[in-house]
Amino acid sequence: MANDVLTAPNPFAATTQSAADDSLGIDRAFVVSMARIPLFGLVWVALAAVAHYAWAASGITSIGGTEAGNLGPVFVLAFGMVLAAVIDGWAFKVPNWLTLALVLSGWYVGILHEFGIQVVPGYSADLTGGLGSALAGTALGFALLFPMLFIQGMGQGDVKMQMGFGSWVGALFGFSVGSSVILWAFCIGAIVGGIFGIVIMFARRQFGKNKENFQAIIGDLHMMVTEGPAKAAARANSRRASWVRLPYGVPLCVGFLGYLWYRLIVVT
């Protein structure tokens, strides 16, 4: 008869018990990352303030014979756009810690202007905006890309990137002038993006497929107007697996910086 061996529990053995899930369905990592964004926004404001005082100390009042205002904060904005474009070109997405921080920092600058605090002043005494201008610039940046976002033809990061640009432009130039800067920069970015797409189309030599995709996108936009956004989004999403991914942040950045250079250096 077999002997049953009873093993006494070892009081020194570690017990492994799974901890109860008390997250309540909340993604804590996401919450923590979002909580840091206002701090990152303050970092962008601090960088702009340092750039402003550095530019003022340099004594530069003109570039290439053209009178120029204090371009320090503008260069900080340009650096943010270039950083977003590089990340988008590398990873095909732009992180929230960058895009949303740019949006918030533009609002911060607008708030400072409301209270007359000029650590990050507007581009000139005549061109400056408060919180309302920063918010309006953010809204305009969002509105220009909303149709493509809704049919999922563009990523959220690209839209938030343009919102950040609009926020800063509204605060630095005021909305009356900033709105034209945002609009023209967007148009240039759209043209550059179209050229970028044509180059990729020729490189891939999938002309028939690209023609079908272009016609489908036009159909999506028409459906959004005639039959409602929900049907257009569902129609676009059904083709998502066959889409060719493009880093739209790159042409947007070219449009932003190209028009700022033209507006502030060439025609000022």
C-alpha positions in Angstrom: 0.0 0.0 0.0 1.4 3.3 -0.9 2.2 5.7 1.8 0.7 9.2 1.7 3.4 11.7 2.5 2.1 14.9 4.1 4.3 17.9 3.7 3.9 20.6 6.3 3.7 24.1 5.0 6.9 26.0 5.2 6.3 29.1 7.3 9.2 30.8 5.6 8.1 30.3 2.0 7.0 33.4 0.2 3.4 33.3 -0.9 2.5 34.7 -4.3 -0.9 36.2 -4.4 -2.1 38.3 -7.2 -2.9 41.8 -6.0 -6.5 42.9 -6.5 -7.0 45.1 -9.5 -8.0 48.5 -8.0 -7.4 50.5 -11.2 -11.2 51.0 -11.7 -10.5 50.7 -15.4 -8.2 53.8 -15.4 -5.0 53.7 -17.4 -2.7 55.1 -14.8 0.3 55.4 -17.1 -1.8 57.5 -19.4 -3.1 59.7 -16.6 0.4 60.3 -15.3 1.7 61.2 -18.8 -1.2 63.6 -19.2 -0.5 65.2 -15.8 3.0 66.0 -16.9 1.9 68.0 -20.0 1.1 71.3 -18.2 4.7 71.1 -16.8 6.1 70.5 -20.2 4.1 73.6 -21.3 5.8 75.7 -18.7 9.1 74.4 -20.1 8.3 75.7 -23.6 7.3 79.1 -22.1 10.6 79.2 -20.2 12.5 78.4 -23.4 10.7 81.2 -25.2 11.5 83.7 -22.4 15.2 82.8 -22.6 15.1 83.1 -26.4 13.4 86.5 -26.1 16.0 87.9 -23.8 18.8 86.4 -25.8 17.6 88.0 -29.0 17.1 91.3 -27.2 20.6 91.2 -25.8 22.0 90.4 -29.3 20.9 93.8 -30.6 19.7 92.3 -33.9 17.1 94.5 -35.4 17.2 93.4 -39.0 17.9 90.3 -41.1 19.2 90.7 -44.6 18.4 94.3 -44.6 14.8 93.7 -43.5 13.6 95.1 -40.2 12.7 92.3 -37.8 11.0 92.2 -34.4 12.1 89.9 -31.6 12.3 86.5 -33.3 13.4 84.6 -30.2 10.0 83.1 -29.3 9.4 82.4 -33.0 12.5 80.3 -33.2 11.3 78.3 -30.2 8.0 77.7 -32.0 10.0 76.7 -35.1 12.1 74.3 -33.1 8.9 72.7 -31.7 7.5 72.2 -35.1 10.7 70.7 -36.5 10.9 68.4 -33.5 7.3 67.2 -34.1 8.0 66.7 -37.8 11.1 64.7 -37.2 9.3 62.4 -34.7 6.4 62.0 -37.1 8.8 61.2 -40.0 10.5 58.6 -37.8 7.6 57.0 -35.9 4.6 58.1 -37.9 3.0 59.7 -34.9 3.5 62.8 -32.8 3.4 62.3 -29.0 1.0 64.2 -26.7 3.8 65.4 -24.5 5.0 67.5 -27.4 1.8 68.6 -29.2 -0.4 69.2 -26.2 2.4 71.0 -24.4 2.7 73.3 -27.3 -1.0 74.0 -27.3 -1.0 74.7 -23.5 2.2 76.8 -23.7 0.6 79.1 -26.3 -2.4 79.5 -23.9 0.0 80.3 -21.1 1.7 83.0 -23.2 -1.8 84.5 -24.0 -2.6 84.5 -20.2 0.7 86.3 -19.5 -0.2 88.9 -22.1 -3.7 89.4 -20.5 -1.9 90.4 -17.2 0.6 92.6 -19.0 3.5 90.2 -18.2 5.9 90.5 -21.1 8.4 87.7 -20.4 7.4 86.3 -23.7 6.0 89.4 -25.5 4.2 89.4 -28.9 6.2 89.8 -32.1 6.0 93.6 -31.8 4.0 96.2 -29.9 1.3 96.1 -32.6 1.3 92.4 -33.0 0.4 90.5 -29.8 -2.5 88.5 -28.6 -4.1 87.4 -25.4 -5.8 84.2 -24.3 -8.7 84.7 -26.6 -6.4 85.0 -29.6 -4.5 81.8 -28.5 -7.7 79.9 -28.1 -9.0 81.2 -31.5 -5.8 80.2 -33.2 -6.1 76.7 -31.7 -9.6 76.4 -32.9 -8.8 77.5 -36.4 -5.9 75.0 -36.6 -8.2 72.3 -35.5 -11.0 73.3 -37.9 -8.8 73.3 -41.0 -7.8 69.6 -40.5 -11.1 68.4 -39.0 -12.5 67.0 -42.2 -9.5 64.8 -42.8 -9.3 63.8 -39.2 -13.0 62.7 -39.1 -12.6 60.4 -42.1 -9.4 59.2 -40.5 -7.3 60.4 -43.4 -4.9 62.0 -40.9 -3.6 61.2 -37.5 -4.6 63.0 -34.3 -1.0 64.0 -33.7 -0.8 66.0 -36.9 -4.0 67.8 -36.0 -2.7 68.6 -32.5 0.6 69.8 -34.0 -1.3 72.3 -36.1 -3.4 73.3 -33.0 -0.1 74.0 -31.2 1.1 76.2 -34.1 -2.2 78.1 -34.1 -2.1 78.6 -30.3 1.4 80.2 -30.4 0.7 82.3 -33.5 -2.5 83.6 -31.9 -0.6 84.6 -28.8 2.4 86.1 -30.6 0.6 87.9 -33.5 -3.0 88.4 -32.4 -5.8 86.6 -34.1 -6.5 89.3 -36.7 -3.0 88.8 -38.2 -2.4 85.3 -36.8 -5.5 83.9 -38.6 -4.0 84.7 -42.0 -0.6 83.2 -40.9 -2.3 80.0 -39.9 -4.5 79.8 -43.0 -1.6 80.5 -45.5 0.8 78.2 -43.6 -1.8 75.4 -43.8 -2.3 76.0 -47.6 1.4 75.8 -48.2 1.6 72.7 -46.1 -1.3 71.1 -48.1 0.5 71.9 -51.4 3.8 70.4 -50.1 1.9 67.4 -48.8 0.3 66.9 -52.3 3.7 67.1 -53.9 5.1 64.7 -51.3 2.3 62.3 -52.1 2.9 62.5 -55.9 6.6 61.8 -55.4 5.7 58.7 -53.3 3.1 57.7 -55.9 5.8 57.7 -58.7 8.3 56.0 -56.5 5.8 53.1 -55.8 4.5 53.1 -59.3 1.0 52.1 -58.1 -0.8 54.7 -60.2 -4.1 52.8 -60.5 -4.3 52.2 -56.8 -3.4 55.7 -55.9 -6.0 57.1 -58.3 -8.7 54.9 -56.7 -7.6 56.1 -53.2 -7.8 59.7 -54.3 -11.3 59.2 -55.8 -12.4 57.4 -52.6 -11.2 60.2 -50.4 -13.1 62.7 -52.5 -16.1 60.4 -52.2 -15.7 60.3 -48.4 -15.7 64.1 -48.1 -18.8 64.3 -50.4 -20.5 61.7 -48.3 -19.7 63.6 -45.1 -21.6 66.6 -46.5 -24.5 64.8 -48.1 -25.1 61.8 -45.8 -23.4 62.7 -42.5 -20.1 62.3 -40.8 -20.8 58.9 -39.4 -21.3 57.2 -42.7 -18.3 58.9 -44.2 -16.1 57.8 -41.3 -17.4 54.2 -41.6 -16.7 54.2 -45.3 -13.2 55.5 -44.9 -12.4 53.1 -42.0 -13.3 50.1 -44.2 -10.3 50.9 -46.4 -7.9 51.7 -43.6 -5.9 48.5 -44.0 -4.9 49.3 -47.6 -3.8 52.9 -46.9 -0.3 54.1 -47.4 0.9 55.9 -44.3 2.4 59.3 -44.8 4.0 61.5 -42.1 1.8 64.6 -42.7 3.7 66.4 -39.9 6.6 66.9 -42.3 4.7 68.9 -45.0 2.8 70.8 -42.3 6.1 71.9 -40.7 7.4 73.0 -44.1 4.3 75.1 -44.6 4.5 76.6 -41.1 8.2 77.6 -41.3 8.0 78.5 -45.0 5.2 81.0 -44.5 6.7 82.4 -41.3 10.0 83.1 -43.1 8.1 84.7 -46.0 5.9 86.8 -43.8 8.5 87.9 -41.3 11.7 88.1 -43.4 10.8 88.6 -47.0 7.8 90.9 -47.0 8.1 92.7 -43.7 
